[in-house]
Amino acid sequence: MVVPEKPDPYWELLSWEQVDRYPADVILYVGENPLESGALDDQELWSELPAVDAGQVVQFNDKWPYSYVFYADALQTLAEALDEFEVVSKDRD
């Protein structure tokens, strides 16, 4: 997990220009898959991210219903996707 330099309390707000501040092996997206849609293809910064270059983006549903069964299924699907990914960021400690 990436830990922000100055968490407030658990995250840090970053502008698009700062998206590469922290190395990321995986990018979670909400909505349409930016790799499939090509929506961010013209954004040089997006294309240079190690996770994007490796195709390691996975959907994250931020509007899950209140159901333990649904949460378990959704988290299992996410865990399986994450399990297949590799460390691709260059600046790892």
C-alpha positions, 0 to 999 in steps of 0.5 A: 500500500502507498502511504501519503507523505502527509495523510489527512487522515488516510489519503492525500488529494492529488491533482492530475499533474501529481498522479505519478508522485507515488509509484503504483503497481495497480490502478483501481478505476470507477466506471469505464475501463480507461484502457479499453475506452482509450479515454486517457490515451492522449494523456502522456502522464497516464501512458507513462504510469508503470501500472498502465504500461503493464495493463494492471488496472482493475475496476473498483465499484464504489457503490456496493450495496449493504450485503455481506454476500455481495461484498464477499463476492466483490472482494474475492473478484478484486483479490483474484485480479490483484493476485495476478499482477506483478510489481512493476513500479521502479521506485520501490523500497 
